[in-house]
Each structure stands twice: as structure tokens, then as C-alpha cells.
């Protein structure tokens, strides 16, 4: 993977993933904070609320573009995101967990269809 050439390029590569967000106010708030910090890629896995509802849009203030561009994913991907990496002794290896989380994030963010 090529290194980003600028801070702006690095921010463009960041994806924020919310798993089963339940409140539209929270989803709107996240979009607003993302916009304030220069982030634009929001992934919603199995949302429990309407991310384009009135409350979410009101809370997003000027970040409605982030909500409208959010990539929805389904429960099939939630299972990957919630996997708990452990070894045979039941102990989590930090290095193994990092690889597992990285793989889950890649699967979530690179799924080719909205049904993930």
C-alpha cells in the first residue's frame, strides 16, 4: 500500500465504521465530527435507525453529505466485525487481534455491494 503524500490524503483514507448504531442523533453527531476533522467515509453496519431521518440530519448540521454518502452494510459483515480473536488457551494475542481486526475492517469497507 502506497504511503499518503499529504495529511489530507491520509485523512481521505480513514473510514469510520459504526456497528448497529441505534440513535439517529448519534449518527448525525458522528457525521458532524467527521466533517469538522476532514473525514468523509462513514460505514454503517446494520443501522438500527434511519441515518437520513430528520434527527440525524439536524444533528449533522452541514455534514448531510457524509450521511448521504454513508455505505450501508448488513449483518453478514457484523459477524466479521464482532469476531473475537483468541488462541487455543483463550488468550488474545495482540498481533493476531490486530491482523484479525484489519481483515474485518478491509472486508467491511471493501465489500462490493451494499449487502456486504
Biopython code that builds the backbone (N, CA, C, O; Angstrom):
import numpy as np
from Bio.PDB.StructureBuilder import StructureBuilder

atoms = [
    (1, "UNK", "N", (0.848, -1.176, 0.000)),
    (1, "UNK", "CA", (0.000, 0.000, 0.000)),
    (1, "UNK", "C", (0.892, 1.238, 0.000)),
    (1, "UNK", "O", (1.815, 1.342, 0.808)),
    (2, "UNK", "N", (0.624, 2.155, -0.886)),
    (2, "UNK", "CA", (1.421, 3.371, -1.005)),
    (2, "UNK", "C", (1.169, 4.294, 0.176)),
    (2, "UNK", "O", (0.051, 4.371, 0.685)),
    (3, "UNK", "N", (2.208, 4.991, 0.608)),
    (3, "UNK", "CA", (2.086, 5.953, 1.696)),
    (3, "UNK", "C", (1.368, 7.208, 1.197)),
    (3, "UNK", "O", (1.631, 7.665, 0.085)),
    (4, "UNK", "N", (0.455, 7.775, 2.014)),
    (4, "UNK", "CA", (-0.205, 9.011, 1.610)),
    (4, "UNK", "C", (0.818, 10.131, 1.467)),
    (4, "UNK", "O", (1.773, 10.205, 2.240)),
    (5, "UNK", "N", (0.622, 10.999, 0.481)),
    (5, "UNK", "CA", (1.588, 12.060, 0.241)),
    (5, "UNK", "C", (1.361, 13.277, 1.125)),
    (5, "UNK", "O", (2.286, 14.060, 1.341)),
    (6, "UNK", "N", (0.163, 13.449, 1.632)),
    (6, "UNK", "CA", (-0.133, 14.591, 2.488)),
    (6, "UNK", "C", (-1.055, 14.153, 3.620)),
    (6, "UNK", "O", (-1.608, 13.054, 3.607)),
    (7, "UNK", "N", (-1.205, 15.042, 4.596)),
    (7, "UNK", "CA", (-2.155, 14.761, 5.674)),
    (7, "UNK", "C", (-3.561, 14.620, 5.129)),
    (7, "UNK", "O", (-4.337, 13.796, 5.614)),
    (8, "UNK", "N", (-3.896, 15.415, 4.127)),
    (8, "UNK", "CA", (-5.224, 15.346, 3.528)),
    (8, "UNK", "C", (-5.445, 13.973, 2.869)),
    (8, "UNK", "O", (-6.537, 13.410, 2.953)),
    (9, "UNK", "N", (-4.407, 13.443, 2.218)),
    (9, "UNK", "CA", (-4.513, 12.110, 1.625)),
    (9, "UNK", "C", (-4.714, 11.056, 2.713)),
    (9, "UNK", "O", (-5.489, 10.115, 2.546)),
    (10, "UNK", "N", (-4.003, 11.229, 3.831)),
    (10, "UNK", "CA", (-4.138, 10.279, 4.934)),
    (10, "UNK", "C", (-5.561, 10.310, 5.492)),
    (10, "UNK", "O", (-6.142, 9.260, 5.766)),
    (11, "UNK", "N", (-6.119, 11.494, 5.660)),
    (11, "UNK", "CA", (-7.489, 11.612, 6.165)),
    (11, "UNK", "C", (-8.498, 11.022, 5.187)),
    (11, "UNK", "O", (-9.495, 10.433, 5.605)),
    (12, "UNK", "N", (-8.250, 11.175, 3.906)),
    (12, "UNK", "CA", (-9.166, 10.639, 2.891)),
    (12, "UNK", "C", (-9.231, 9.117, 2.951)),
    (12, "UNK", "O", (-10.225, 8.520, 2.536)),
    (13, "UNK", "N", (-8.178, 8.489, 3.465)),
    (13, "UNK", "CA", (-8.132, 7.030, 3.536)),
    (13, "UNK", "C", (-8.819, 6.471, 4.782)),
    (13, "UNK", "O", (-9.057, 5.266, 4.859)),
    (14, "UNK", "N", (-9.140, 7.320, 5.754)),
    (14, "UNK", "CA", (-9.735, 6.864, 7.016)),
    (14, "UNK", "C", (-11.222, 6.602, 6.826)),
    (14, "UNK", "O", (-11.944, 7.415, 6.249)),
    (15, "UNK", "N", (-11.667, 5.446, 7.325)),
    (15, "UNK", "CA", (-13.087, 5.113, 7.310)),
    (15, "UNK", "C", (-13.552, 4.953, 8.742)),
    (15, "UNK", "O", (-12.898, 4.280, 9.539)),
    (16, "UNK", "N", (-14.669, 5.560, 9.072)),
    (16, "UNK", "CA", (-15.279, 5.403, 10.386)),
    (16, "UNK", "C", (-16.402, 4.387, 10.234)),
    (16, "UNK", "O", (-17.293, 4.557, 9.402)),
    (17, "UNK", "N", (-16.356, 3.321, 11.046)),
    (17, "UNK", "CA", (-17.340, 2.248, 10.961)),
    (17, "UNK", "C", (-18.163, 2.226, 12.242)),
    (17, "UNK", "O", (-17.618, 2.061, 13.334)),
    (18, "UNK", "N", (-19.474, 2.391, 12.107)),
    (18, "UNK", "CA", (-20.396, 2.272, 13.234)),
    (18, "UNK", "C", (-21.166, 0.968, 13.069)),
    (18, "UNK", "O", (-21.812, 0.738, 12.047)),
    (19, "UNK", "N", (-21.089, 0.113, 14.094)),
    (19, "UNK", "CA", (-21.781, -1.172, 14.043)),
    (19, "UNK", "C", (-23.075, -1.065, 14.839)),
    (19, "UNK", "O", (-23.059, -0.770, 16.034)),
    (20, "UNK", "N", (-24.189, -1.307, 14.169)),
    (20, "UNK", "CA", (-25.537, -1.283, 14.738)),
    (20, "UNK", "C", (-25.829, 0.005, 15.502)),
    (20, "UNK", "O", (-26.261, -0.051, 16.654)),
    (21, "UNK", "N", (-25.602, 1.163, 14.882)),
    (21, "UNK", "CA", (-25.922, 2.408, 15.588)),
    (21, "UNK", "C", (-27.429, 2.489, 15.827)),
    (21, "UNK", "O", (-28.227, 2.261, 14.917)),
    (22, "UNK", "N", (-27.808, 2.818, 17.070)),
    (22, "UNK", "CA", (-29.224, 2.797, 17.436)),
    (22, "UNK", "C", (-29.884, 4.169, 17.413)),
    (22, "UNK", "O", (-31.104, 4.263, 17.284)),
    (23, "UNK", "N", (-29.105, 5.217, 17.535)),
    (23, "UNK", "CA", (-29.708, 6.530, 17.642)),
    (23, "UNK", "C", (-29.355, 7.460, 16.505)),
    (23, "UNK", "O", (-28.178, 7.645, 16.199)),
    (24, "UNK", "N", (-30.362, 8.052, 15.870)),
    (24, "UNK", "CA", (-30.083, 8.967, 14.772)),
    (24, "UNK", "C", (-29.301, 10.201, 15.218)),
    (24, "UNK", "O", (-28.528, 10.758, 14.438)),
    (25, "UNK", "N", (-29.497, 10.633, 16.467)),
    (25, "UNK", "CA", (-28.739, 11.779, 16.970)),
    (25, "UNK", "C", (-27.246, 11.451, 17.028)),
    (25, "UNK", "O", (-26.404, 12.289, 16.705)),
    (26, "UNK", "N", (-26.931, 10.226, 17.442)),
    (26, "UNK", "CA", (-25.528, 9.804, 17.499)),
    (26, "UNK", "C", (-24.917, 9.723, 16.102)),
    (26, "UNK", "O", (-23.789, 10.166, 15.885)),
    (27, "UNK", "N", (-25.653, 9.165, 15.173)),
    (27, "UNK", "CA", (-25.150, 9.035, 13.801)),
    (27, "UNK", "C", (-24.905, 10.426, 13.211)),
    (27, "UNK", "O", (-23.879, 10.657, 12.571)),
    (28, "UNK", "N", (-25.837, 11.344, 13.421)),
    (28, "UNK", "CA", (-25.667, 12.706, 12.933)),
    (28, "UNK", "C", (-24.481, 13.400, 13.582)),
    (28, "UNK", "O", (-23.738, 14.131, 12.926)),
    (29, "UNK", "N", (-24.313, 13.163, 14.878)),
    (29, "UNK", "CA", (-23.177, 13.758, 15.600)),
    (29, "UNK", "C", (-21.846, 13.253, 15.067)),
    (29, "UNK", "O", (-20.904, 14.027, 14.900)),
    (30, "UNK", "N", (-21.771, 11.964, 14.803)),
    (30, "UNK", "CA", (-20.540, 11.384, 14.254)),
    (30, "UNK", "C", (-20.230, 12.015, 12.903)),
    (30, "UNK", "O", (-19.080, 12.356, 12.625)),
    (31, "UNK", "N", (-21.244, 12.171, 12.068)),
    (31, "UNK", "CA", (-21.029, 12.791, 10.749)),
    (31, "UNK", "C", (-20.502, 14.212, 10.905)),
    (31, "UNK", "O", (-19.596, 14.626, 10.182)),
    (32, "UNK", "N", (-21.072, 14.959, 11.849)),
    (32, "UNK", "CA", (-20.628, 16.343, 12.067)),
    (32, "UNK", "C", (-19.170, 16.394, 12.529)),
    (32, "UNK", "O", (-18.386, 17.203, 12.034)),
    (33, "UNK", "N", (-18.814, 15.529, 13.475)),
    (33, "UNK", "CA", (-17.423, 15.486, 13.961)),
    (33, "UNK", "C", (-16.482, 15.079, 12.836)),
    (33, "UNK", "O", (-15.396, 15.639, 12.692)),
    (34, "UNK", "N", (-16.904, 14.104, 12.042)),
    (34, "UNK", "CA", (-16.075, 13.679, 10.910)),
    (34, "UNK", "C", (-15.792, 14.860, 9.990)),
    (34, "UNK", "O", (-14.649, 15.089, 9.594)),
    (35, "UNK", "N", (-16.835, 15.603, 9.655)),
    (35, "UNK", "CA", (-16.686, 16.760, 8.756)),
    (35, "UNK", "C", (-15.736, 17.794, 9.367)),
    (35, "UNK", "O", (-14.892, 18.358, 8.670)),
    (36, "UNK", "N", (-15.879, 18.038, 10.672)),
    (36, "UNK", "CA", (-15.016, 19.005, 11.358)),
    (36, "UNK", "C", (-13.546, 18.605, 11.316)),
    (36, "UNK", "O", (-12.668, 19.469, 11.319)),
    (37, "UNK", "N", (-13.271, 17.308, 11.277)),
    (37, "UNK", "CA", (-11.895, 16.836, 11.273)),
    (37, "UNK", "C", (-11.400, 16.415, 9.887)),
    (37, "UNK", "O", (-10.304, 15.871, 9.757)),
    (38, "UNK", "N", (-12.202, 16.665, 8.858)),
    (38, "UNK", "CA", (-11.764, 16.389, 7.496)),
    (38, "UNK", "C", (-11.931, 14.953, 7.038)),
    (38, "UNK", "O", (-11.325, 14.544, 6.048)),
    (39, "UNK", "N", (-12.747, 14.181, 7.749)),
    (39, "UNK", "CA", (-13.012, 12.791, 7.357)),
    (39, "UNK", "C", (-14.296, 12.743, 6.551)),
    (39, "UNK", "O", (-15.184, 13.572, 6.746)),
    (40, "UNK", "N", (-14.403, 11.773, 5.639)),
    (40, "UNK", "CA", (-15.601, 11.745, 4.798)),
    (40, "UNK", "C", (-16.194, 10.354, 4.578)),
    (40, "UNK", "O", (-17.288, 10.247, 4.024)),
    (41, "UNK", "N", (-15.518, 9.296, 4.987)),
    (41, "UNK", "CA", (-16.007, 7.945, 4.702)),
    (41, "UNK", "C", (-16.644, 7.320, 5.936)),
    (41, "UNK", "O", (-15.953, 6.914, 6.870)),
    (42, "UNK", "N", (-17.964, 7.249, 5.923)),
    (42, "UNK", "CA", (-18.725, 6.650, 7.014)),
    (42, "UNK", "C", (-19.336, 5.341, 6.531)),
    (42, "UNK", "O", (-19.977, 5.293, 5.481)),
    (43, "UNK", "N", (-19.131, 4.281, 7.308)),
    (43, "UNK", "CA", (-19.715, 2.971, 7.002)),
    (43, "UNK", "C", (-20.667, 2.627, 8.142)),
    (43, "UNK", "O", (-20.282, 2.658, 9.310)),
    (44, "UNK", "N", (-21.903, 2.302, 7.801)),
    (44, "UNK", "CA", (-22.916, 1.938, 8.789)),
    (44, "UNK", "C", (-23.246, 0.464, 8.633)),
    (44, "UNK", "O", (-23.793, 0.046, 7.612)),
    (45, "UNK", "N", (-22.912, -0.323, 9.650)),
    (45, "UNK", "CA", (-23.179, -1.762, 9.619)),
    (45, "UNK", "C", (-24.453, -2.034, 10.401)),
    (45, "UNK", "O", (-24.520, -1.802, 11.608)),
    (46, "UNK", "N", (-25.459, -2.528, 9.695)),
    (46, "UNK", "CA", (-26.733, -2.898, 10.298)),
    (46, "UNK", "C", (-27.304, -1.772, 11.167)),
    (46, "UNK", "O", (-27.548, -1.978, 12.355)),
    (47, "UNK", "N", (-27.520, -0.590, 10.592)),
    (47, "UNK", "CA", (-28.045, 0.522, 11.397)),
    (47, "UNK", "C", (-29.436, 0.211, 11.944)),
    (47, "UNK", "O", (-30.279, -0.357, 11.248)),
    (48, "UNK", "N", (-29.660, 0.590, 13.196)),
    (48, "UNK", "CA", (-30.938, 0.366, 13.862)),
    (48, "UNK", "C", (-31.818, 1.617, 13.819)),
    (48, "UNK", "O", (-32.888, 1.656, 14.427)),
    (49, "UNK", "N", (-31.360, 2.627, 13.100)),
    (49, "UNK", "CA", (-32.112, 3.880, 12.982)),
    (49, "UNK", "C", (-31.995, 4.367, 11.539)),
    (49, "UNK", "O", (-31.253, 3.805, 10.733)),
    (50, "UNK", "N", (-32.736, 5.414, 11.238)),
    (50, "UNK", "CA", (-32.681, 5.985, 9.893)),
    (50, "UNK", "C", (-31.578, 7.045, 9.855)),
    (50, "UNK", "O", (-31.746, 8.129, 10.413)),
    (51, "UNK", "N", (-30.447, 6.741, 9.200)),
    (51, "UNK", "CA", (-29.345, 7.703, 9.161)),
    (51, "UNK", "C", (-29.654, 8.940, 8.323)),
    (51, "UNK", "O", (-28.896, 9.910, 8.344)),
    (52, "UNK", "N", (-30.758, 8.912, 7.591)),
    (52, "UNK", "CA", (-31.163, 10.085, 6.812)),
    (52, "UNK", "C", (-32.453, 10.699, 7.355)),
    (52, "UNK", "O", (-33.096, 11.518, 6.698)),
    (53, "UNK", "N", (-32.813, 10.284, 8.569)),
    (53, "UNK", "CA", (-34.003, 10.833, 9.207)),
    (53, "UNK", "C", (-33.775, 12.274, 9.644)),
    (53, "UNK", "O", (-32.648, 12.770, 9.649)),
    (54, "UNK", "N", (-34.865, 12.930, 10.009)),
    (54, "UNK", "CA", (-34.825, 14.346, 10.390)),
    (54, "UNK", "C", (-33.835, 14.590, 11.529)),
    (54, "UNK", "O", (-33.040, 15.528, 11.463)),
    (55, "UNK", "N", (-33.874, 13.754, 12.576)),
    (55, "UNK", "CA", (-32.991, 13.959, 13.724)),
    (55, "UNK", "C", (-31.517, 13.840, 13.329)),
    (55, "UNK", "O", (-30.691, 14.658, 13.735)),
    (56, "UNK", "N", (-31.199, 12.826, 12.542)),
    (56, "UNK", "CA", (-29.806, 12.635, 12.116)),
    (56, "UNK", "C", (-29.328, 13.818, 11.281)),
    (56, "UNK", "O", (-28.222, 14.323, 11.479)),
    (57, "UNK", "N", (-30.156, 14.247, 10.362)),
    (57, "UNK", "CA", (-29.786, 15.372, 9.502)),
    (57, "UNK", "C", (-29.655, 16.678, 10.283)),
    (57, "UNK", "O", (-28.772, 17.487, 9.998)),
    (58, "UNK", "N", (-30.532, 16.885, 11.266)),
    (58, "UNK", "CA", (-30.435, 18.093, 12.083)),
    (58, "UNK", "C", (-29.143, 18.091, 12.901)),
    (58, "UNK", "O", (-28.474, 19.118, 13.012)),
    (59, "UNK", "N", (-28.800, 16.955, 13.464)),
    (59, "UNK", "CA", (-27.605, 16.874, 14.291)),
    (59, "UNK", "C", (-26.333, 16.959, 13.447)),
    (59, "UNK", "O", (-25.299, 17.431, 13.921)),
    (60, "UNK", "N", (-26.411, 16.506, 12.211)),
    (60, "UNK", "CA", (-25.247, 16.551, 11.326)),
    (60, "UNK", "C", (-24.903, 17.984, 10.925)),
    (60, "UNK", "O", (-23.774, 18.257, 10.517)),
    (61, "UNK", "N", (-25.856, 18.890, 11.037)),
    (61, "UNK", "CA", (-25.711, 20.301, 10.666)),
    (61, "UNK", "C", (-25.289, 20.397, 9.200)),
    (61, "UNK", "O", (-26.136, 20.207, 8.327)),
    (62, "UNK", "N", (-24.041, 20.679, 8.890)),
    (62, "UNK", "CA", (-23.585, 20.828, 7.496)),
    (62, "UNK", "C", (-22.874, 19.573, 6.976)),
    (62, "UNK", "O", (-22.143, 19.634, 5.987)),
    (63, "UNK", "N", (-23.090, 18.447, 7.641)),
    (63, "UNK", "CA", (-22.423, 17.207, 7.232)),
    (63, "UNK", "C", (-23.410, 16.213, 6.635)),
    (63, "UNK", "O", (-23.170, 15.006, 6.665)),
    (64, "UNK", "N", (-24.518, 16.711, 6.094)),
    (64, "UNK", "CA", (-25.505, 15.813, 5.499)),
    (64, "UNK", "C", (-24.914, 15.047, 4.314)),
    (64, "UNK", "O", (-25.370, 13.949, 3.996)),
    (65, "UNK", "N", (-23.898, 15.624, 3.659)),
    (65, "UNK", "CA", (-23.252, 14.923, 2.547)),
    (65, "UNK", "C", (-22.589, 13.636, 3.016)),
    (65, "UNK", "O", (-22.555, 12.650, 2.280)),
    (66, "UNK", "N", (-22.064, 13.638, 4.231)),
    (66, "UNK", "CA", (-21.441, 12.428, 4.773)),
    (66, "UNK", "C", (-22.502, 11.373, 5.042)),
    (66, "UNK", "O", (-22.291, 10.196, 4.750)),
    (67, "UNK", "N", (-23.639, 11.778, 5.594)),
    (67, "UNK", "CA", (-24.727, 10.823, 5.837)),
    (67, "UNK", "C", (-25.260, 10.249, 4.524)),
    (67, "UNK", "O", (-25.524, 9.050, 4.433)),
    (68, "UNK", "N", (-25.416, 11.083, 3.527)),
    (68, "UNK", "CA", (-25.951, 10.621, 2.241)),
    (68, "UNK", "C", (-24.981, 9.690, 1.519)),
    (68, "UNK", "O", (-25.404, 8.821, 0.757)),
    (69, "UNK", "N", (-23.687, 9.868, 1.756)),
    (69, "UNK", "CA", (-22.679, 9.036, 1.104)),
    (69, "UNK", "C", (-22.303, 7.806, 1.931)),
    (69, "UNK", "O", (-21.502, 6.982, 1.490)),
    (70, "UNK", "N", (-22.881, 7.680, 3.135)),
    (70, "UNK", "CA", (-22.533, 6.557, 4.016)),
    (70, "UNK", "C", (-22.797, 5.226, 3.318)),
    (70, "UNK", "O", (-23.799, 5.056, 2.623)),
    (71, "UNK", "N", (-21.884, 4.299, 3.517)),
    (71, "UNK", "CA", (-22.002, 2.983, 2.890)),
    (71, "UNK", "C", (-22.682, 2.020, 3.859)),
    (71, "UNK", "O", (-22.093, 1.657, 4.878)),
    (72, "UNK", "N", (-23.919, 1.598, 3.557)),
    (72, "UNK", "CA", (-24.591, 0.646, 4.436)),
    (72, "UNK", "C", (-24.089, -0.780, 4.213)),
    (72, "UNK", "O", (-23.777, -1.168, 3.087)),
    (73, "UNK", "N", (-24.014, -1.544, 5.284)),
    (73, "UNK", "CA", (-23.640, -2.951, 5.222)),
    (73, "UNK", "C", (-24.636, -3.735, 6.063)),
    (73, "UNK", "O", (-25.359, -3.154, 6.873)),
    (74, "UNK", "N", (-24.680, -5.056, 5.877)),
    (74, "UNK", "CA", (-25.673, -5.871, 6.586)),
    (74, "UNK", "C", (-25.047, -6.752, 7.655)),
    (74, "UNK", "O", (-23.846, -6.694, 7.919)),
    (75, "UNK", "N", (-25.895, -7.565, 8.258)),
    (75, "UNK", "CA", (-25.468, -8.427, 9.365)),
    (75, "UNK", "C", (-24.362, -9.393, 8.993)),
    (75, "UNK", "O", (-23.570, -9.769, 9.857)),
    (76, "UNK", "N", (-24.279, -9.803, 7.752)),
    (76, "UNK", "CA", (-23.229, -10.748, 7.359)),
    (76, "UNK", "C", (-21.860, -10.186, 7.705)),
    (76, "UNK", "O", (-20.952, -10.930, 8.076)),
    (77, "UNK", "N", (-21.717, -8.903, 7.586)),
    (77, "UNK", "CA", (-20.444, -8.273, 7.884)),
    (77, "UNK", "C", (-20.288, -8.045, 9.377)),
    (77, "UNK", "O", (-19.163, -8.013, 9.878)),
    (78, "UNK", "N", (-21.402, -7.885, 10.108)),
    (78, "UNK", "CA", (-21.330, -7.677, 11.552)),
    (78, "UNK", "C", (-20.617, -8.845, 12.214)),
    (78, "UNK", "O", (-19.838, -8.650, 13.147)),
    (79, "UNK", "N", (-20.875, -10.046, 11.743)),
    (79, "UNK", "CA", (-20.227, -11.218, 12.326)),
    (79, "UNK", "C", (-18.712, -11.118, 12.208)),
    (79, "UNK", "O", (-17.990, -11.489, 13.134)),
    (80, "UNK", "N", (-18.235, -10.625, 11.090)),
    (80, "UNK", "CA", (-16.792, -10.460, 10.907)),
    (80, "UNK", "C", (-16.269, -9.400, 11.869)),
    (80, "UNK", "O", (-15.237, -9.591, 12.513)),
    (81, "UNK", "N", (-16.981, -8.291, 11.961)),
    (81, "UNK", "CA", (-16.529, -7.183, 12.797)),
    (81, "UNK", "C", (-16.523, -7.545, 14.276)),
    (81, "UNK", "O", (-15.702, -7.030, 15.036)),
    (82, "UNK", "N", (-17.421, -8.417, 14.687)),
    (82, "UNK", "CA", (-17.523, -8.771, 16.111)),
    (82, "UNK", "C", (-16.697, -9.998, 16.484)),
    (82, "UNK", "O", (-16.748, -10.430, 17.635)),
    (83, "UNK", "N", (-15.948, -10.566, 15.563)),
    (83, "UNK", "CA", (-15.172, -11.762, 15.874)),
    (83, "UNK", "C", (-14.152, -11.461, 16.962)),
    (83, "UNK", "O", (-13.519, -10.405, 16.963)),
    (84, "UNK", "N", (-14.005, -12.391, 17.876)),
    (84, "UNK", "CA", (-13.076, -12.229, 18.995)),
    (84, "UNK", "C", (-11.890, -13.166, 18.769)),
    (84, "UNK", "O", (-12.001, -14.370, 19.002)),
    (85, "UNK", "N", (-10.764, -12.627, 18.320)),
    (85, "UNK", "CA", (-9.612, -13.490, 18.053)),
    (85, "UNK", "C", (-8.937, -13.962, 19.333)),
    (85, "UNK", "O", (-8.505, -13.146, 20.148)),
    (86, "UNK", "N", (-8.845, -15.275, 19.513)),
    (86, "UNK", "CA", (-8.138, -15.849, 20.662)),
    (86, "UNK", "C", (-7.309, -17.024, 20.180)),
    (86, "UNK", "O", (-7.534, -17.547, 19.088)),
    (87, "UNK", "N", (-6.332, -17.445, 21.012)),
    (87, "UNK", "CA", (-5.561, -18.634, 20.678)),
    (87, "UNK", "C", (-6.176, -19.833, 21.392)),
    (87, "UNK", "O", (-7.236, -19.708, 22.005)),
    (88, "UNK", "N", (-5.530, -20.981, 21.320)),
    (88, "UNK", "CA", (-6.089, -22.200, 21.903)),
    (88, "UNK", "C", (-6.294, -22.095, 23.409)),
    (88, "UNK", "O", (-7.157, -22.782, 23.956)),
    (89, "UNK", "N", (-5.532, -21.260, 24.086)),
    (89, "UNK", "CA", (-5.667, -21.082, 25.534)),
    (89, "UNK", "C", (-6.737, -20.064, 25.900)),
    (89, "UNK", "O", (-7.003, -19.835, 27.080)),
    (90, "UNK", "N", (-7.345, -19.458, 24.898)),
    (90, "UNK", "CA", (-8.341, -18.443, 25.163)),
    (90, "UNK", "C", (-7.741, -17.065, 25.404)),
    (90, "UNK", "O", (-8.442, -16.138, 25.808)),
    (91, "UNK", "N", (-6.450, -16.936, 25.155)),
    (91, "UNK", "CA", (-5.771, -15.656, 25.359)),
    (91, "UNK", "C", (-5.660, -14.934, 24.032)),
    (91, "UNK", "O", (-5.294, -15.526, 23.017)),
    (92, "UNK", "N", (-5.978, -13.651, 24.049)),
    (92, "UNK", "CA", (-5.907, -12.854, 22.832)),
    (92, "UNK", "C", (-4.466, -12.414, 22.599)),
    (92, "UNK", "O", (-3.851, -11.785, 23.460)),
    (93, "UNK", "N", (-3.943, -12.748, 21.438)),
    (93, "UNK", "CA", (-2.632, -12.268, 21.024)),
    (93, "UNK", "C", (-2.830, -10.904, 20.373)),
    (93, "UNK", "O", (-3.624, -10.766, 19.442)),
    (94, "UNK", "N", (-2.112, -9.900, 20.860)),
    (94, "UNK", "CA", (-2.266, -8.551, 20.317)),
    (94, "UNK", "C", (-1.981, -8.516, 18.829)),
    (94, "UNK", "O", (-2.728, -7.896, 18.072)),
    (95, "UNK", "N", (-0.918, -9.167, 18.398)),
    (95, "UNK", "CA", (-0.560, -9.174, 16.977)),
    (95, "UNK", "C", (-1.634, -9.883, 16.162)),
    (95, "UNK", "O", (-2.015, -9.413, 15.090)),
    (96, "UNK", "N", (-2.124, -11.020, 16.669)),
    (96, "UNK", "CA", (-3.164, -11.765, 15.971)),
    (96, "UNK", "C", (-4.456, -10.951, 15.922)),
    (96, "UNK", "O", (-5.129, -10.907, 14.892)),
    (97, "UNK", "N", (-4.800, -10.303, 17.044)),
    (97, "UNK", "CA", (-6.010, -9.485, 17.089)),
    (97, "UNK", "C", (-5.923, -8.341, 16.087)),
    (97, "UNK", "O", (-6.901, -8.032, 15.406)),
    (98, "UNK", "N", (-4.765, -7.718, 15.996)),
    (98, "UNK", "CA", (-4.591, -6.605, 15.053)),
    (98, "UNK", "C", (-4.797, -7.081, 13.622)),
    (98, "UNK", "O", (-5.446, -6.399, 12.829)),
    (99, "UNK", "N", (-4.245, -8.257, 13.279)),
    (99, "UNK", "CA", (-4.429, -8.791, 11.921)),
    (99, "UNK", "C", (-5.899, -9.112, 11.669)),
    (99, "UNK", "O", (-6.422, -8.830, 10.591)),
    (100, "UNK", "N", (-6.567, -9.702, 12.665)),
    (100, "UNK", "CA", (-7.965, -10.084, 12.526)),
    (100, "UNK", "C", (-8.848, -8.837, 12.356)),
    (100, "UNK", "O", (-9.742, -8.814, 11.510)),
    (101, "UNK", "N", (-8.590, -7.816, 13.158)),
    (101, "UNK", "CA", (-9.360, -6.577, 13.056)),
    (101, "UNK", "C", (-9.108, -5.907, 11.713)),
    (101, "UNK", "O", (-10.034, -5.399, 11.081)),
    (102, "UNK", "N", (-7.861, -5.910, 11.285)),
    (102, "UNK", "CA", (-7.529, -5.323, 9.992)),
    (102, "UNK", "C", (-8.270, -6.038, 8.869)),
    (102, "UNK", "O", (-8.798, -5.392, 7.963)),
    (103, "UNK", "N", (-8.312, -7.358, 8.923)),
    (103, "UNK", "CA", (-9.023, -8.133, 7.905)),
    (103, "UNK", "C", (-10.517, -7.836, 7.928)),
    (103, "UNK", "O", (-11.146, -7.706, 6.878)),
    (104, "UNK", "N", (-11.085, -7.729, 9.135)),
    (104, "UNK", "CA", (-12.514, -7.435, 9.259)),
    (104, "UNK", "C", (-12.829, -6.061, 8.690)),
    (104, "UNK", "O", (-13.816, -5.886, 7.976)),
    (105, "UNK", "N", (-11.987, -5.090, 9.009)),
    (105, "UNK", "CA", (-12.212, -3.734, 8.501)),
    (105, "UNK", "C", (-12.104, -3.694, 6.984)),
    (105, "UNK", "O", (-12.882, -3.013, 6.316)),
    (106, "UNK", "N", (-11.137, -4.427, 6.444)),
    (106, "UNK", "CA", (-10.984, -4.480, 4.989)),
    (106, "UNK", "C", (-12.234, -5.090, 4.360)),
    (106, "UNK", "O", (-12.731, -4.598, 3.347)),
    (107, "UNK", "N", (-12.738, -6.166, 4.968)),
    (107, "UNK", "CA", (-13.936, -6.812, 4.426)),
    (107, "UNK", "C", (-15.139, -5.877, 4.499)),
    (107, "UNK", "O", (-15.942, -5.832, 3.567)),
    (108, "UNK", "N", (-15.272, -5.138, 5.586)),
    (108, "UNK", "CA", (-16.395, -4.231, 5.752)),
    (108, "UNK", "C", (-16.319, -3.115, 4.724)),
    (108, "UNK", "O", (-17.298, -2.820, 4.037)),
    (109, "UNK", "N", (-15.155, -2.502, 4.623)),
    (109, "UNK", "CA", (-15.028, -1.295, 3.808)),
    (109, "UNK", "C", (-14.884, -1.572, 2.323)),
    (109, "UNK", "O", (-15.162, -0.694, 1.506)),
    (110, "UNK", "N", (-14.460, -2.760, 1.959)),
    (110, "UNK", "CA", (-14.242, -3.065, 0.550)),
    (110, "UNK", "C", (-15.304, -3.956, -0.051)),
    (110, "UNK", "O", (-15.180, -4.380, -1.200)),
    (111, "UNK", "N", (-16.352, -4.250, 0.708)),
    (111, "UNK", "CA", (-17.419, -5.083, 0.167)),
    (111, "UNK", "C", (-17.972, -4.392, -1.093)),
    (111, "UNK", "O", (-18.205, -3.183, -1.103)),
    (112, "UNK", "N", (-18.168, -5.164, -2.115)),
    (112, "UNK", "CA", (-18.536, -4.567, -3.396)),
    (112, "UNK", "C", (-20.013, -4.226, -3.516)),
    (112, "UNK", "O", (-20.403, -3.467, -4.404)),
    (113, "UNK", "N", (-20.834, -4.775, -2.639)),
    (113, "UNK", "CA", (-22.256, -4.489, -2.709)),
    (113, "UNK", "C", (-22.753, -3.994, -1.359)),
    (113, "UNK", "O", (-22.154, -4.319, -0.334)),
    (114, "UNK", "N", (-23.824, -3.223, -1.331)),
    (114, "UNK", "CA", (-24.352, -2.737, -0.062)),
    (114, "UNK", "C", (-24.772, -3.858, 0.883)),
    (114, "UNK", "O", (-24.831, -3.638, 2.093)),
    (115, "UNK", "N", (-25.065, -5.049, 0.371)),
    (115, "UNK", "CA", (-25.461, -6.150, 1.256)),
    (115, "UNK", "C", (-24.263, -6.796, 1.918)),
    (115, "UNK", "O", (-24.425, -7.694, 2.744)),
    (116, "UNK", "N", (-23.042, -6.350, 1.569)),
    (116, "UNK", "CA", (-21.796, -6.751, 2.195)),
    (116, "UNK", "C", (-21.649, -8.200, 2.309)),
    (116, "UNK", "O", (-20.637, -8.679, 2.821)),
]
sb = StructureBuilder()
sb.init_structure("model")
sb.init_model(0)
sb.init_chain("A")
sb.init_seg("    ")
for serial, (resi, resn, name, xyz) in enumerate(atoms, 1):
    if name == "N":
        sb.init_residue(resn, " ", resi, " ")
    sb.init_atom(name, np.array(xyz, "f"), 0.0, 1.0, " ", f" {name:<3s}", serial, name[0])
structure = sb.get_structure()
